[in-house]
Amino acid sequence: MARRRKGSFFEDLIGVAAALPWWAGMLLALISYFFLHNIATAPQVNTANLVPGQLGSFAVGQLKRTLALFGQYILPFAFSLGAILSFIRNKKDKNEKSTYSPYSKPNTTENSPSCPNCGSSMVKRTAKKGVNAGRYFWGCSSFPNCYGKRSY
């Protein structure tokens, strides 16, 4: 199992938003801004009328408003940045998918190399699994009798 790099909370938020569709990240940015803005601009309690028992709730309310004040700008920024990354990743994936089709038949060309094991012609194939998935290679045309292959 790979060890996970410890990142900041901000990086984790961007990662979560980048894993979502771009429109969901933008929606989270808008919702977080309006929710936190509502908390940050809530009316404050008059400190002149405080009794000693209410001092703790006043401090908690003040801390909540202060965190919401900063969060109303930080969270939407992180979600928007994640949405932009998601949009770019989606565009990149669409461009790669348009140039590569895993369902296309292997091509035999007249300039195909000969097999290093048996000497027969080779066929252009696509790796389906492993680290080279999606990449082309030359495979022996007499497969499964011969397992000869060359990189493309």
C-alpha positions, 0 to 999 in steps of 0.5 A: 500500500502506498504511503499518502503524502500529508497535505494541507486542508486547502490541498485536500479541498482542491483535490475533492473539488477536482474529483467532482464534475466542474459544475459541482465544484462551482456549485459548492463554491457558490453554496459555501460563499452564501452560507458562510457570508450569512454567518459572518454578517449575523448581528452581534450580541450587545456586550453591555447586557451580558450576564456572566453565564452568557460569556461563553456563548458570546465567545463561541459566537464571535469565533464562529463569525470570525472563522466564517468571515475568512472561510467565505473567501477561502472555501469558494476559492478552493472549490473554484480552483478544483472546478477549473482543474476538473474542467481541464482534466475533462477536456484533456481526457476528451482529446485523448479519447478522440484520438484513441479507440480501444475497439479498433482492430489491429492494423497490419501494415506492409512495413511491419517488422518481422517477429524476433522469435519466429520470423513471421510478420507482426501486427500493430496491437493495443495494450489493454492492461498494465502500465502501458494500457492504451499504447500500441506495440507490435505483436506476432501475427501467429499469437498464441503460438508465438509470444514475440513482441516489439515496442512501437 
